[in-house]
Amino acid sequence: PADGKMNKIKWLLTWPLIFVLFTTIPNCSKPRWEKCFMLTFILSTLWIALFSYFMVWMVTVIGYTLGIPDVIMGITFLAAGTSVPDCMASLIVARQG
């Protein structure tokens, strides 16, 4: 029961983002959009750039609010950003046995 509630909350929080991405990026795996692969690539890259900009901006604001220098926040954020994917890959491999 609790797991179902968490899944609903997660879906509710991610739905607006998924909707915006779904409506702005053509799905080139569908026959109708096969020839739009370059547009899909460019729009995906633009979205990643936009998300990265806002992420760095928010880290800067949080660091300023807490009185932490930008350099320290950047190094910490960079360390977390490189460690989390490795952690996820290790978890996937461990679950597969």
C-alpha positions in Angstrom: 0.0 0.0 0.0 2.7 2.5 0.9 4.7 1.6 -2.2 1.6 2.4 -4.3 1.2 5.8 -2.7 4.8 6.7 -3.4 4.5 5.6 -7.0 1.4 7.9 -7.3 3.3 10.8 -5.8 6.3 10.2 -8.0 4.0 10.1 -11.1 2.2 13.3 -10.0 5.5 15.1 -9.6 7.1 13.9 -12.9 4.0 14.1 -15.1 4.3 17.8 -16.0 7.9 17.3 -17.1 7.2 14.2 -19.0 4.3 15.9 -20.7 6.4 18.9 -21.8 9.1 16.6 -23.2 6.6 14.4 -24.9 5.0 17.3 -26.7 8.2 19.1 -27.7 10.4 16.2 -28.8 9.3 13.9 -31.7 9.6 10.2 -31.0 11.8 9.1 -34.0 11.3 5.4 -33.1 7.7 5.7 -34.5 7.4 5.3 -38.3 5.8 8.7 -38.7 8.8 10.6 -37.2 11.7 8.4 -38.5 13.1 11.1 -40.6 13.1 13.6 -37.8 16.0 11.9 -35.9 18.2 15.0 -36.2 15.4 17.3 -34.8 15.0 14.8 -31.9 18.7 14.9 -31.2 18.9 18.7 -31.3 15.8 19.3 -29.1 17.0 16.7 -26.6 20.4 18.5 -26.5 18.6 21.8 -26.0 16.5 20.4 -23.1 19.6 19.0 -21.4 21.3 22.4 -21.7 18.3 24.1 -20.2 18.1 21.6 -17.4 21.8 22.0 -16.7 21.6 25.8 -16.6 18.8 25.7 -14.1 20.5 23.1 -12.0 23.7 25.2 -11.8 21.7 28.3 -11.1 19.8 26.5 -8.2 23.1 25.2 -6.8 24.5 28.7 -6.9 21.4 30.1 -5.2 21.5 27.4 -2.5 25.2 28.0 -1.9 24.7 31.7 -1.7 21.8 31.3 0.8 23.8 29.0 3.0 27.0 31.0 2.7 29.0 28.4 0.8 31.4 29.6 -1.9 30.5 28.8 -5.5 33.7 26.8 -6.0 32.9 24.5 -3.1 29.3 24.0 -4.3 30.6 23.3 -7.8 33.1 20.7 -6.7 30.6 19.0 -4.4 27.9 19.0 -7.1 30.4 17.6 -9.7 31.5 14.9 -7.3 27.9 13.8 -6.7 27.1 14.0 -10.4 29.9 11.6 -11.2 29.4 9.2 -8.3 25.6 8.7 -8.6 25.7 7.0 -12.1 28.5 4.7 -10.9 26.5 3.8 -7.9 23.4 3.1 -10.0 25.4 0.9 -12.3 26.9 -1.0 -9.4 23.4 -1.6 -7.9 22.1 -2.9 -11.3 25.0 -5.3 -11.6 24.6 -6.5 -8.0 20.9 -7.2 -8.5 21.6 -9.2 -11.7 24.0 -11.3 -9.7 
